[in-house]
Amino acid sequence: MHDFDVLVIGGGHAGVEAACGAARMGARTGLVSFDLNAIGAMSCNPAIGGLGKGHLVREVDALDGVLGRAADAGAIHYRMLNRSKGSAVWGPRVQADRKLFKAEVQRIVHAQGSLALIEGEAAALSLKRGAVAGLELADGTLYRAPRVILCTGTFLGGSLFRGEERFEGGRIGENSAQRLAAQLREAKLPMARLKTGTPPRIDGRTIDWAALPEQPSDDEQWTMSALTPGRVNPQVFCAITRTTEASHAAIRANLHRSPLFSGAIDAAGPRYCPSIEDKIHRFGDRDGHQVFLEPEGLCTHLVYPNGISTSLPVDVQHEMVRAMPGLAAAVIVEPGYAVEYDHIDPRALTPDLQLRAIPGLYCAGQINGTTGYEEAAAQGLVAGLSAAAEELGAAPPALDRANSYIAVMIDDLTLQGVSEPYRMLTSRAEYRLRLRANNASTRLTPLGLDAGCIGTARTEWFEAREASRDELTAIFDRKLHSKLLADADLPVRRDGGEKSVSEWVRHDGIALADLQPWIDEDLTQNAEMLAELAEDAAYAPYLARQEAELRDLRASEGLGLSHDFPFSEVPGLSSEMIERLTSAKPPTLAAAGRVPGITPAALSALLVYARRWQAAA
């Protein structure tokens, strides 16, 4: 018999963050995995971040998580996506060396205090009076713990499909948790199946790189983690190719051999990352789809063709790939495949990701209907911190939609559920100007410090950073007369008077660097902090308005709604929202906010109308 405060099942991205987060809080934590050598393995694309996802990485990092540091340790290609738009929706993304990434995850896990690693199959939950009491392994070993976190990824009842072939497993060559899946189904939890997939891996030595346009790594020296002092690996380039009409013809001629169309798979796949056969079927008018050829590491020839996830038979995959520019002689080393797996309806979870039906049991990652390393890591972090805090009588970081994308995701999941694998997008957040990727530490690290989940290294870094902020803020308070700027040919009126640096950087055509002649300090120092402060200054009027809206909304959550309140007359509510509110008849504005599918934007509209309704009554 072994005793723990928290047990985590699964050594993927969710499991690692859950286990390390719980241990950082001071809980006696155990991490259970089929194979301890597989902890931190990247089962799909060896890339971290992207649009929306990059925000999650920075937020996990701000709470002292593992993902950002591991991404930098393995990064061989950095690229900031969406640069043509405002910085609030930029998406930091890295391509990582699989081996280097995994090695860093394992280094961090092994160095984490209060964390025990346990190799074995999690066979069944131990329950006592309907609540979690521990976990039984397949070999009969029993571990006692009042908090268990399921981070099973695609391994919960996982099945693999490739053409007419079918295997059991969570990813190729590995087992799946069939017994645990059966126990959860027997508990009559709300469960369903979802699908994801992966493309074939290509031998990079058989690609004609010279025939393809290159996509180099960014020159700017930004990193994923605030604790990473600089880039550590040689940088490689990616290349771009496209599917062709010949590729499409090969796919169309063999759609009946795909399990997606033969009926072998009937689960929904990710809308924003569909399989190539689904793309060809849904977008028949397209003459080609872009494919990014992304190297999987510095010491491997494997290349990940991002954009052609598939479950087609191996012979069709060869024909499809070789019809693309630069790939006429391509050799597939590992064919692509689809994975179908069990997930729990996330509406069965509380906001701390605990199952209402089984107290003490938490779920994080793909088991909750999400897709992607970043979404999994963020959920794992929340589950780990919440479980540890509950057991230790503490409080986890106070996250909400106004301070984090993490809370946006969890709110979406637990209130609205999923009909397809959930993917984070910047459009899901109402307060994007507040939730920039480059201010995650400012937003969340203080909350982590209050909760006790921040380690010594980050604490010292943050204290030094805040001291620097105080010094740099003085620069933005400095007054400059418009005549000085006009004389330097900056686009301002000479009679514009005196304004602070903060006010001047809000003018079109004026950047902080343009004001360097009147600032004594070297602006190349503390560049990241200066950029954050400059953006805060530029967005100040909008941020102030959002802050006022938030205060108003929070202060009005107790506003009463009559039994006959006319939801159908509220401008801006969708038909679905009107139907749900009319059915639920929430007695207060706060209760309306807990109705599935009611967003903060809808709640704001409801608040305005409710006040008018009461005034007219």
C-alpha positions as CSV (number, residue, x, y, z in Angstrom):
1,M,0.0,0.0,0.0
2,H,1.3,3.5,-1.0
3,D,-0.2,6.8,0.1
4,F,-0.3,10.0,-2.0
5,D,-2.2,13.3,-1.9
6,V,-2.6,13.3,-5.7
7,L,-2.1,10.6,-8.3
8,V,-1.8,11.5,-12.0
9,I,-2.5,8.9,-14.7
10,G,-0.7,9.5,-18.0
11,G,2.7,11.0,-18.8
12,G,1.8,13.2,-21.7
13,H,1.6,17.0,-21.7
14,A,-1.4,17.1,-19.5
15,G,-0.1,14.6,-17.1
16,V,3.3,16.2,-16.8
17,E,1.9,19.6,-16.0
18,A,-0.7,18.1,-13.5
19,A,2.0,16.2,-11.7
20,C,4.6,18.9,-11.6
21,G,2.0,21.5,-10.7
22,A,0.6,19.5,-7.8
23,A,4.1,18.8,-6.5
24,R,5.1,22.5,-6.7
25,M,2.1,23.2,-4.5
26,G,3.5,20.8,-1.9
27,A,1.3,17.8,-2.5
28,R,2.7,14.2,-2.3
29,T,2.2,13.3,-5.9
30,G,2.6,10.2,-8.0
31,L,2.7,10.1,-11.8
32,V,1.6,6.7,-13.3
33,S,2.6,5.9,-16.9
34,F,2.7,2.8,-19.1
35,D,6.3,3.5,-19.9
36,L,8.4,6.0,-17.9
37,N,10.7,6.4,-20.9
38,A,7.8,7.7,-22.9
39,I,7.1,10.6,-20.6
40,G,7.1,13.8,-22.6
41,A,6.9,12.1,-26.0
42,M,5.4,14.2,-28.8
43,S,2.9,11.9,-30.4
44,C,2.0,14.1,-33.3
45,N,3.6,17.2,-34.8
46,P,6.8,18.2,-32.9
47,A,5.6,21.8,-32.8
48,I,4.5,23.9,-29.8
49,G,2.4,27.1,-30.0
50,G,0.6,28.9,-32.8
51,L,-2.5,31.0,-33.1
52,G,-4.2,31.0,-29.7
53,K,-2.1,28.0,-28.7
54,G,1.0,30.2,-28.2
55,H,-1.0,32.2,-25.6
56,L,-1.6,29.1,-23.7
57,V,2.1,28.1,-23.7
58,R,3.1,31.5,-22.4
59,E,0.3,31.3,-19.7
60,V,1.4,27.8,-18.6
61,D,5.0,29.1,-18.4
62,A,3.9,32.2,-16.4
63,L,2.5,29.8,-13.8
64,D,5.9,28.0,-13.8
65,G,4.8,25.1,-16.0
66,V,7.0,22.8,-18.0
67,L,5.9,23.3,-21.6
68,G,7.6,26.6,-22.5
69,R,11.0,25.6,-21.1
70,A,10.9,22.2,-22.9
71,A,9.9,23.9,-26.2
72,D,12.9,26.2,-26.0
73,A,15.2,23.3,-25.1
74,G,14.1,21.5,-28.3
75,A,13.4,24.5,-30.6
76,I,15.0,24.3,-34.0
77,H,12.7,26.8,-35.8
78,Y,11.0,29.8,-34.3
79,R,8.2,31.6,-36.1
80,M,5.8,34.4,-34.9
81,L,2.5,33.8,-36.8
82,N,-0.1,36.5,-37.6
83,R,2.5,39.4,-37.7
84,S,0.3,41.3,-40.2
85,K,-2.2,41.8,-37.5
86,G,-2.1,43.5,-34.0
87,S,0.2,42.0,-31.4
88,A,-2.7,40.8,-29.3
89,V,-3.3,38.0,-31.8
90,W,0.3,37.1,-32.7
91,G,1.0,33.4,-32.3
92,P,4.5,32.3,-31.1
93,R,5.3,28.9,-32.5
94,V,8.4,26.6,-32.5
95,Q,9.3,23.5,-34.3
96,A,11.0,21.2,-31.8
97,D,13.5,18.4,-31.9
98,R,11.6,15.5,-30.5
99,K,14.5,14.0,-28.6
100,L,15.6,17.3,-27.1
101,F,12.1,18.2,-26.1
102,K,11.4,14.9,-24.4
103,A,14.8,14.9,-22.7
104,E,14.1,18.3,-21.2
105,V,10.6,17.3,-20.0
106,Q,12.1,14.2,-18.3
107,R,14.9,16.3,-16.7
108,I,12.4,18.6,-15.2
109,V,10.1,15.8,-14.0
110,H,13.0,13.9,-12.4
111,A,14.2,17.0,-10.7
112,Q,10.8,17.9,-9.3
113,G,10.5,17.4,-5.5
114,S,7.5,15.6,-3.9
115,L,7.0,13.7,-7.2
116,A,7.2,9.9,-7.5
117,L,7.3,8.2,-10.9
118,I,5.3,4.9,-11.2
119,E,5.5,2.6,-14.2
120,G,2.5,0.4,-14.9
121,E,-1.0,0.3,-16.4
122,A,-3.7,2.1,-14.4
123,A,-6.3,-0.7,-14.4
124,A,-9.1,0.6,-12.2
125,L,-10.1,3.4,-9.8
126,S,-10.6,2.6,-6.2
127,L,-13.8,4.1,-4.9
128,K,-15.2,4.5,-1.4
129,R,-18.8,5.7,-1.0
130,G,-18.8,6.9,-4.5
131,A,-15.6,9.1,-4.2
132,V,-12.1,8.4,-5.3
133,A,-9.9,6.5,-2.8
134,G,-7.0,5.5,-5.0
135,L,-5.9,3.5,-8.0
136,E,-5.2,-0.1,-8.8
137,L,-2.5,-1.1,-11.3
138,A,-2.8,-4.1,-13.7
139,D,-0.3,-6.0,-11.5
140,G,-2.6,-5.6,-8.5
141,T,-0.6,-2.9,-6.7
142,L,-3.0,-0.5,-4.9
143,Y,-2.1,3.2,-4.3
144,R,-4.3,5.3,-2.0
145,A,-5.0,8.9,-2.9
146,P,-8.1,11.1,-2.4
147,R,-7.3,13.0,-5.6
148,V,-6.8,11.2,-9.0
149,I,-6.3,13.1,-12.3
150,L,-7.0,11.3,-15.6
151,C,-4.7,12.5,-18.3
152,T,-5.1,9.6,-20.6
153,G,-5.0,11.4,-23.9
154,T,-6.0,9.1,-26.8
155,F,-5.1,6.1,-24.8
156,L,-8.6,5.7,-23.2
157,G,-10.2,3.1,-25.3
158,G,-8.0,4.2,-28.2
159,S,-8.2,2.5,-31.6
160,L,-5.9,3.2,-34.6
161,F,-7.1,3.1,-38.3
162,R,-5.1,3.0,-41.5
163,G,-7.1,2.0,-44.6
164,E,-8.4,-1.5,-43.9
165,E,-6.1,-2.0,-41.0
166,R,-7.1,-1.6,-37.4
167,F,-5.1,-1.7,-34.1
168,E,-5.7,-1.1,-30.5
169,G,-3.6,1.7,-28.9
170,G,-3.3,5.3,-28.1
171,R,-0.6,5.9,-30.7
172,I,1.3,3.5,-33.0
173,G,3.2,0.8,-31.2
174,E,1.7,1.5,-27.7
175,N,-1.2,0.1,-25.7
176,S,-4.4,1.8,-24.7
177,A,-6.2,1.8,-21.3
178,Q,-9.1,-0.5,-22.2
179,R,-9.9,-1.7,-18.6
180,L,-10.1,1.8,-17.2
181,A,-12.2,2.9,-20.1
182,A,-14.7,0.1,-19.4
183,Q,-14.9,1.1,-15.7
184,L,-15.7,4.7,-16.6
185,R,-18.4,3.5,-19.1
186,E,-19.9,1.3,-16.4
187,A,-20.1,4.3,-14.1
188,K,-22.5,5.7,-16.7
189,L,-20.5,8.9,-17.2
190,P,-21.5,11.0,-20.2
191,M,-19.0,9.6,-22.7
192,A,-18.5,9.7,-26.5
193,R,-15.9,9.1,-29.1
194,L,-13.7,11.6,-31.0
195,K,-11.1,11.3,-33.7
196,T,-7.8,12.7,-34.5
197,G,-5.0,11.8,-36.8
198,T,-1.4,12.2,-38.0
199,P,0.2,12.5,-41.5
200,P,2.9,10.1,-42.9
201,R,6.5,10.8,-41.9
202,I,8.8,11.3,-44.9
203,D,12.5,10.6,-45.3
204,G,14.0,14.1,-45.7
205,R,16.8,12.8,-47.9
206,T,14.3,11.9,-50.6
207,I,12.8,15.4,-50.8
208,D,14.0,17.9,-53.5
209,W,14.5,20.8,-51.1
210,A,16.0,23.0,-53.8
211,A,12.7,22.9,-55.8
212,L,10.7,24.3,-52.9
213,P,10.4,27.8,-51.2
214,E,12.0,28.0,-47.8
215,Q,10.6,29.3,-44.6
216,P,13.4,30.3,-42.3
217,S,13.4,30.7,-38.6
218,D,12.6,34.3,-37.3
219,D,15.7,36.5,-36.8
220,E,14.3,38.1,-33.6
221,Q,15.6,36.3,-30.6
222,W,12.3,35.8,-28.7
223,T,11.8,32.5,-26.8
224,M,8.8,30.6,-25.5
225,S,9.7,30.7,-21.8
226,A,10.5,33.8,-19.9
227,L,13.2,31.8,-18.1
228,T,15.1,30.9,-21.3
229,P,18.0,33.3,-21.6
230,G,18.4,32.7,-25.4
231,R,18.1,30.2,-28.2
232,V,20.3,27.1,-27.7
233,N,20.0,25.0,-30.9
234,P,21.0,25.5,-34.5
235,Q,18.0,26.8,-36.5
236,V,16.7,24.9,-39.6
237,F,14.4,26.0,-42.3
238,C,11.0,24.5,-43.2
239,A,9.8,24.2,-46.8
240,I,6.4,24.7,-48.5
241,T,4.7,22.5,-51.0
242,R,1.1,21.9,-52.1
243,T,-1.2,19.0,-53.0
244,T,-2.0,18.8,-56.7
245,E,-4.9,17.7,-58.8
246,A,-3.1,14.4,-59.2
247,S,-2.9,14.1,-55.4
248,H,-6.6,14.8,-55.2
249,A,-7.5,12.3,-57.9
250,A,-5.6,9.6,-56.0
251,I,-7.5,10.5,-52.8
252,R,-11.0,10.7,-54.5
253,A,-10.4,7.3,-56.2
254,N,-9.8,5.7,-52.9
255,L,-12.2,7.5,-50.5
256,H,-14.1,4.2,-50.1
257,R,-10.9,2.7,-48.5
258,S,-10.7,5.4,-45.9
259,P,-12.2,4.4,-42.5
260,L,-13.6,8.0,-42.4
261,F,-15.9,7.2,-45.4
262,S,-16.3,3.4,-45.0
263,G,-18.1,3.7,-41.7
264,A,-15.3,2.3,-39.6
265,I,-14.9,5.7,-37.9
266,D,-18.0,7.7,-37.1
267,A,-16.5,10.1,-34.5
268,A,-16.0,13.8,-35.2
269,G,-12.6,15.1,-36.0
270,P,-11.1,18.5,-35.5
271,R,-12.7,21.1,-37.8
272,Y,-9.6,23.3,-37.9
273,C,-7.2,20.5,-38.7
274,P,-9.1,18.1,-40.9
275,S,-7.7,15.1,-42.6
276,I,-6.6,15.5,-46.2
277,E,-9.4,13.2,-47.5
278,D,-11.9,15.3,-45.5
279,K,-10.5,18.5,-47.1
280,I,-10.8,17.0,-50.6
281,H,-14.3,15.9,-49.9
282,R,-15.5,19.2,-48.4
283,F,-13.5,21.6,-50.6
284,G,-13.8,20.0,-54.0
285,D,-13.3,23.3,-55.8
286,R,-9.8,23.8,-54.4
287,D,-6.9,22.9,-56.8
288,G,-4.4,22.5,-54.0
289,H,-3.8,22.7,-50.2
290,Q,-0.6,24.1,-48.7
291,V,1.7,21.6,-46.9
292,F,4.5,22.6,-44.6
293,L,7.5,20.3,-44.6
294,E,8.8,20.5,-41.0
295,P,12.0,18.6,-39.9
296,E,11.5,16.5,-36.8
297,G,14.9,17.0,-35.3
298,L,18.6,17.7,-35.8
299,C,19.7,14.1,-35.7
300,T,16.9,12.5,-37.7
301,H,16.0,12.5,-41.4
302,L,12.2,12.4,-40.6
303,V,10.1,15.2,-41.9
304,Y,6.5,16.0,-40.8
305,P,4.3,17.1,-43.7
306,N,1.9,19.4,-41.9
307,G,-1.4,19.5,-43.6
308,I,-2.0,16.0,-44.8
309,S,-3.2,14.1,-41.8
310,T,-4.7,10.9,-43.2
311,S,-6.1,7.4,-42.6
312,L,-5.8,6.3,-46.2
313,P,-4.1,3.0,-47.0
314,V,-0.3,3.0,-47.4
315,D,-0.3,2.7,-51.1
316,V,-2.6,5.7,-51.6
317,Q,-0.5,7.7,-49.2
318,H,2.6,7.1,-51.4
319,E,0.7,8.1,-54.5
320,M,-0.7,11.2,-52.9
321,V,2.6,12.4,-51.6
322,R,4.6,11.7,-54.7
323,A,2.3,13.9,-56.8
324,M,3.3,17.0,-54.9
325,P,6.1,19.4,-55.9
326,G,9.5,18.4,-54.5
327,L,8.2,15.0,-53.4
328,A,8.3,12.9,-56.6
329,A,10.9,10.5,-55.1
330,A,9.7,10.8,-51.5
331,V,9.9,7.7,-49.3
332,I,7.4,7.4,-46.4
333,V,9.0,6.0,-43.3
334,E,5.9,5.9,-41.1
335,P,2.5,6.0,-42.8
336,G,-0.2,8.3,-41.3
337,Y,-3.1,6.9,-39.3
338,A,-6.3,8.0,-37.5
339,V,-7.0,7.5,-33.8
340,E,-10.5,7.2,-32.3
341,Y,-10.8,7.4,-28.5
342,D,-13.2,7.9,-25.6
343,H,-13.8,11.3,-24.1
344,I,-15.9,12.5,-21.2
345,D,-18.5,15.3,-21.9
346,P,-16.7,18.2,-20.2
347,R,-20.0,19.6,-19.1
348,A,-19.9,16.9,-16.4
349,L,-16.9,18.7,-14.9
350,T,-16.7,21.6,-12.4
351,P,-14.6,24.6,-13.2
352,D,-11.6,23.0,-11.4
353,L,-12.0,20.0,-13.9
354,Q,-13.4,17.6,-11.2
355,L,-16.1,15.2,-12.1
356,R,-19.4,16.0,-10.3
357,A,-20.4,12.3,-10.3
358,I,-17.2,11.1,-8.7
359,P,-15.7,13.5,-6.2
360,G,-11.9,13.5,-6.2
361,L,-11.6,12.5,-9.8
362,Y,-10.2,15.1,-12.2
363,C,-9.9,15.0,-16.0
364,A,-7.4,16.9,-18.2
365,G,-6.4,16.9,-21.9
366,Q,-8.0,15.0,-24.7
367,I,-10.2,13.0,-22.3
368,N,-12.1,16.3,-22.1
369,G,-12.6,16.6,-25.8
370,T,-9.7,18.9,-26.7
371,T,-7.0,18.6,-29.2
372,G,-3.3,19.7,-29.0
373,Y,-0.4,19.7,-26.7
374,E,-1.1,23.3,-25.5
375,E,-4.7,22.7,-24.6
376,A,-3.8,19.5,-22.7
377,A,-0.9,21.2,-20.8
378,A,-3.1,24.1,-19.7
379,Q,-5.8,21.7,-18.4
380,G,-3.3,19.5,-16.7
381,L,-1.9,22.5,-14.9
382,V,-5.3,23.6,-13.7
383,A,-6.3,20.1,-12.6
384,G,-3.0,19.6,-10.8
385,L,-3.1,22.9,-9.0
386,S,-6.8,22.5,-8.1
387,A,-6.4,19.0,-6.8
388,A,-3.4,19.8,-4.7
389,A,-5.0,23.0,-3.3
390,E,-8.2,21.2,-2.4
391,E,-6.3,18.5,-0.5
392,L,-3.9,20.9,1.2
393,G,-6.6,23.4,2.2
394,A,-5.2,26.1,-0.1
395,A,-6.5,28.1,-3.1
396,P,-5.3,27.7,-6.7
397,P,-4.6,30.7,-8.9
398,A,-7.7,32.8,-9.4
399,L,-8.2,32.5,-13.2
400,D,-11.1,33.9,-15.1
401,R,-11.9,34.9,-18.7
402,A,-10.6,38.4,-18.1
403,N,-7.1,37.3,-17.1
404,S,-6.3,34.2,-19.1
405,Y,-6.9,32.1,-22.2
406,I,-6.7,29.1,-19.9
407,A,-9.9,30.2,-18.1
408,V,-11.6,30.9,-21.5
409,M,-10.9,27.3,-22.6
410,I,-12.1,25.8,-19.3
411,D,-15.2,28.0,-19.3
412,D,-16.0,27.0,-22.9
413,L,-15.5,23.3,-22.2
414,T,-17.5,23.1,-18.9
415,L,-20.3,25.3,-20.0
416,Q,-20.7,24.5,-23.7
417,G,-19.3,21.0,-24.1
418,V,-17.8,19.8,-27.4
419,S,-19.1,18.4,-30.7
420,E,-15.6,18.1,-32.1
421,P,-12.1,18.3,-30.7
422,Y,-11.8,21.7,-29.1
423,R,-8.9,24.0,-30.3
424,M,-8.0,27.3,-28.7
425,L,-8.4,30.3,-31.0
426,T,-7.8,34.0,-30.2
427,S,-11.4,34.7,-31.4
428,R,-12.7,32.8,-28.3
429,A,-11.5,35.5,-25.9
430,E,-13.6,38.7,-25.4
431,Y,-10.6,40.5,-23.8
432,R,-7.9,39.9,-26.3
433,L,-6.2,43.3,-25.8
434,R,-5.7,42.3,-22.1
435,L,-4.6,38.8,-22.9
436,R,-1.5,39.3,-25.1
437,A,1.1,36.5,-25.4
438,N,3.8,38.9,-24.3
439,N,2.2,40.0,-21.0
440,A,1.4,36.5,-19.6
441,S,3.9,36.8,-16.8
442,T,2.5,40.2,-15.8
443,R,-1.0,38.8,-15.7
444,L,-0.5,35.4,-14.1
445,T,2.8,35.1,-12.2
446,P,1.6,37.2,-9.3
447,L,-1.5,34.9,-9.0
448,G,0.9,31.9,-9.0
449,L,3.0,33.4,-6.3
450,D,-0.1,34.0,-4.1
451,A,-1.1,30.4,-4.7
452,G,2.4,29.0,-3.9
453,C,3.0,27.2,-7.2
454,I,6.0,29.3,-8.4
455,G,9.5,27.9,-7.9
456,T,12.5,29.8,-6.6
457,A,14.1,30.5,-10.0
458,R,11.0,32.1,-11.4
459,T,10.3,34.0,-8.2
460,E,13.8,35.6,-8.3
461,W,13.4,36.3,-12.0
462,F,10.0,38.0,-11.5
463,E,11.2,40.1,-8.6
464,A,14.0,41.4,-10.7
465,R,11.6,42.0,-13.6
466,E,9.2,44.0,-11.5
467,A,12.1,46.2,-10.2
468,S,13.0,46.8,-13.9
469,R,9.3,47.7,-14.6
470,D,9.4,50.4,-11.9
471,E,12.5,52.0,-13.5
472,L,11.1,51.8,-17.0
473,T,7.7,53.2,-16.1
474,A,9.5,56.5,-15.3
475,I,10.5,56.7,-19.0
476,F,6.9,56.5,-20.1
477,D,5.9,59.2,-17.6
478,R,8.6,61.6,-19.0
479,K,7.2,64.7,-20.7
480,L,8.2,65.8,-24.2
481,H,7.1,68.9,-26.1
482,S,5.6,68.4,-29.6
483,K,8.1,71.0,-31.0
484,L,11.0,68.7,-30.3
485,L,9.3,65.9,-32.2
486,A,8.2,68.1,-35.1
487,D,11.7,69.4,-35.5
488,A,12.9,65.8,-35.9
489,D,10.3,65.3,-38.7
490,L,8.0,63.1,-36.6
491,P,4.3,63.3,-37.7
492,V,3.1,65.6,-35.0
493,R,1.9,69.3,-34.9
494,R,4.4,71.7,-33.5
495,D,1.7,73.3,-31.4
496,G,0.6,70.0,-29.9
497,G,1.9,70.9,-26.5
498,E,3.6,68.7,-23.9
499,K,2.7,65.1,-23.5
500,S,4.1,62.0,-21.8
501,V,6.0,59.3,-23.7
502,S,3.0,57.0,-23.1
503,E,0.7,59.5,-24.8
504,W,3.1,60.1,-27.8
505,V,3.4,56.3,-28.6
506,R,-0.3,56.2,-29.1
507,H,0.1,58.5,-32.1
508,D,0.1,56.9,-35.5
509,G,3.6,56.8,-37.0
510,I,5.4,57.2,-33.7
511,A,7.2,54.2,-32.0
512,L,9.1,54.1,-28.8
513,A,12.4,53.9,-30.8
514,D,11.5,57.2,-32.5
515,L,11.7,58.9,-29.1
516,Q,15.2,57.6,-28.3
517,P,17.0,60.9,-28.8
518,W,15.1,62.3,-25.8
519,I,15.5,59.2,-23.6
520,D,18.8,58.8,-21.9
521,E,18.4,55.0,-21.3
522,D,19.5,52.3,-23.7
523,L,16.3,51.0,-25.2
524,T,18.0,47.8,-26.4
525,Q,18.1,46.7,-22.7
526,N,15.0,45.1,-21.3
527,A,13.5,45.1,-24.8
528,E,10.7,42.6,-23.9
529,M,9.5,44.7,-21.0
530,L,9.7,47.9,-23.0
531,A,7.6,46.4,-25.8
532,E,5.0,45.3,-23.2
533,L,4.8,48.8,-21.7
534,A,4.7,50.4,-25.1
535,E,1.7,48.2,-26.0
536,D,0.0,48.9,-22.7
537,A,0.4,52.6,-23.5
538,A,-0.9,52.2,-27.1
539,Y,-4.0,50.2,-25.9
540,A,-4.6,52.2,-22.7
541,P,-7.9,53.8,-23.7
542,Y,-9.4,50.5,-24.9
543,L,-8.0,48.7,-21.8
544,A,-9.5,51.3,-19.5
545,R,-12.9,50.8,-21.2
546,Q,-12.7,47.1,-20.9
547,E,-11.8,47.4,-17.2
548,A,-14.8,49.6,-16.6
549,E,-17.1,47.0,-18.4
550,L,-15.6,44.2,-16.2
551,R,-16.2,46.2,-13.0
552,D,-19.7,46.9,-14.1
553,L,-20.4,43.3,-15.0
554,R,-19.0,41.9,-11.8
555,A,-20.8,44.4,-9.7
556,S,-24.1,43.5,-11.4
557,E,-24.0,39.7,-11.2
558,G,-26.6,39.7,-8.5
559,L,-29.2,41.6,-10.7
560,G,-32.5,39.8,-10.5
561,L,-34.3,38.5,-13.6
562,S,-38.1,38.0,-13.4
563,H,-39.7,34.7,-14.2
564,D,-41.2,36.2,-17.4
565,F,-38.1,38.1,-18.5
566,P,-38.3,38.5,-22.4
567,F,-34.9,37.0,-23.5
568,S,-36.1,37.0,-27.1
569,E,-36.1,40.8,-27.1
570,V,-32.4,41.2,-26.0
571,P,-30.4,42.5,-28.9
572,G,-27.3,40.4,-29.8
573,L,-28.5,37.0,-28.4
574,S,-28.4,34.1,-30.8
575,S,-31.5,31.9,-31.2
576,E,-29.7,29.1,-29.4
577,M,-28.9,31.4,-26.4
578,I,-32.5,32.6,-26.3
579,E,-33.8,29.1,-26.3
580,R,-31.5,28.0,-23.5
581,L,-32.2,31.0,-21.3
582,T,-35.9,30.8,-21.8
583,S,-35.8,27.1,-20.8
584,A,-33.5,27.6,-17.8
585,K,-35.2,30.8,-16.5
586,P,-32.2,31.9,-14.5
587,P,-33.3,34.0,-11.5
588,T,-30.2,36.3,-11.6
589,L,-27.6,37.6,-14.0
590,A,-25.0,35.4,-12.3
591,A,-27.2,32.3,-12.9
592,A,-27.6,33.3,-16.5
593,G,-23.8,33.3,-16.9
594,R,-23.7,29.7,-15.8
595,V,-26.2,28.6,-18.5
596,P,-24.2,26.6,-21.1
597,G,-23.4,28.6,-24.2
598,I,-23.9,32.1,-22.6
599,T,-20.8,34.1,-23.3
600,P,-19.6,37.2,-21.3
601,A,-20.5,39.3,-24.4
602,A,-24.0,38.0,-24.3
603,L,-24.1,38.6,-20.5
604,S,-23.1,42.2,-21.1
605,A,-26.0,42.6,-23.6
606,L,-28.3,41.0,-21.1
607,L,-27.2,43.3,-18.3
608,V,-27.9,46.4,-20.4
609,Y,-31.4,45.2,-21.4
610,A,-32.3,44.0,-17.8
611,R,-31.6,47.4,-16.4
612,R,-33.8,49.1,-19.0
613,W,-36.5,46.4,-18.4
614,Q,-36.4,47.1,-14.6
615,A,-36.5,50.9,-15.1
616,A,-39.5,50.6,-17.3
617,A,-41.4,48.2,-15.0
